């Protein structure tokens, strides 16, 4: 049995590893989407607050906030600070 060409062996190994990488990347994307959807669900249902969610997930609080905002989670309380420009406009 002849030894495999080193160049072909390298191509085969890179192709194999690239396929494994792509599969893992797709799994990561699916897991991220599922986690983000659950974060939105939990926050919308007021089951847990943002601080508790942040302790349980691999994201920082600001990122949890961005996920919540993108998912349509309303703020916990109404904004109390009004910009001078908005105040002058009567908003």
N, C-alpha and C positions, 0 to 999 in steps of 0.2 A: 504494500500500500504506500503510495507516494505521499510525502509530507505536503500539507497545504501551503500554498504560497503565502508568505508573511503579509503581503499587502492585502490579499483577499481575506485573511484571518482578521486583520485590523478592520477592514470594511464590515465584515460580518459582526464583529464585536460592537463596533460603533452603531450599527443599525439596530442590534439587539438592545443596547443600552438606551438609544434614542427612543425606541418604542416603549421601553419601561418608564422612561422619564415622562413621555407624553401621557401614558396611562395614569401615572401618579399625579401629574398636573391636573388632569381631568377629574380625578377623585378629590383633589384638594379644592378645586373650584366648586364641585358639587357639595362638599362638606361646608365650605364657606357660605354658600347660598342658603343651605339648610340652617346653619347657625344664625345667620343674619335674620332669616325669616322668624326663627324662634325668639330672638331678641326682641324683634318688633312685636310679636304676639304677646310675650310676657309683659312688656312695657305698656302696650295698649290695654291689656287686661288688668293692669295695676297689680299683678301678682307679686312682683318684686320691684324695688326701686332701682334706679340707675347705678347706685353705689354697689348694691348687692350683685347686680348683673355683672358689673365690672370685676368684682372679686372672683366670679365664676368662669369668665371667658378670657381668652388670650389677647384681649384688646384693652387699650387705655380708655379712660372715661370719655375723653374727647371723641374718640372713634365710635364708641357706643352711642354717643350723642348724635354723631353724623348719621349713623345707621338708623337711629330712631327718627330723626328729622326726615331722612329720605323715605322712610317707611310710613310717614304720616302720623307719627305719635305726637299728640299735642303736648305743649310744655306743661310741667307740673303746676306752675303758677304763672299768672299774667305778668308781663313785663312792667316794672315799676319806674324804669328810667326812660325818659322821653328826650330825644335830641332837641336842641334849641331850634333847629330848622323845622322839625315836625311840629313843635309847639307854636311856632310863629305861623305855620300854615294852617293851624287849627285842627290838626289830626289828633 
